[in-house]
Amino acid sequence: MVDHDVLRATREAYDAAAPVYARQFRDSLDDRPLDRAMLGAFAEAVRAGGDGRVADLGCGPGHVTAHLEGLGLAAFGVDVSPAMVEEARRAHPGLRFEVGSMAALDLPDGALGGVLSRWSVIHVPPGELPAVLTEFHRVLAPGGHLLIGFSASDGPSRPTQVFDHAVAPAHRWWPDHLATLLRGSGLAEVARMVREPQPTDLRQFREVHLLARRA
C-alpha cells in the first residue's frame, strides 16, 4: 500500500528543489570513480543478459540516465516529480523521461533487463519497501539485474534509521537487512560496494550499492 501523503510530500519537495538540485548534481559522477565502476558493472551485466532496456527509477535531473545510455543501454527515467522530469527532458532531449511512481510502474511484467534505483528508496517508508522491491522484481525479465543505492544505518542493531535529508524525509538501511528484503522479493544479491564517508562529504554516512539478479 502506497502512503499517498508521503508520496505527495516527496513530489512537492522535489518539485520545489528541482532547479537547484539539477545544477548541483548534473556533474556529480565526475568525482565518483567507484560509483561509475559500479554503474559500469551493472551495465555489463545487463548487456550480457541480452536485453539493454533499463529504467532509472527516481531519475531526478537525468544525469545518471544519460550515463547509462552512454554505456550502451536503452535507458529511460521515471520520477515522481514533474519538475524533475522537466529538468531531465531539458538537459537530455534525446532521452525518454516520464512522471511516475516506482511503487506502481506503468510497465508489463518482465519488460526490463535492468532497474536502477539510486538513492530513491531512501524516501520509501520501511513498511512499504518490500512491496516496492516486489514491483522491481515484477518488471525485470528473468535474469535481469537491479542496482540499488542507499545510505547505511549505523549498525545491524538499527536495520532502518531516519535521517535529516535536505529535501524530503528519508531512511538509512543496514546493508544485510536490505539484502534480506531483496531475497524475500526474489532478487539474489550478486555483489555490493560500501563506500566509507570522505572528509568532504556533507553527511558522514557509508554509501552502499547492492547489485542483485532476478532468478
Secondary structure, DSSP 4 states (H G I P E B T S, - for coil): ---HHHHHHHHHHHHHHHHHHHHHHTTTTTT-HHHHHHHHHHHHHHHHTT--EEEEET-TTSHHHHHHHHTT-EEEEEES-HHHHHHHHHH-TTSEEEE--TTS-S--TT-EEEEEEES-GGGS-GGGHHHHHHHHHHHEEEEEEEEEEEEB-SSTT-SEEEE--SSS-EEEE-HHHHHHHHHHTTEEEEEEEEEPPPTT-SS---EEEEEEEE-
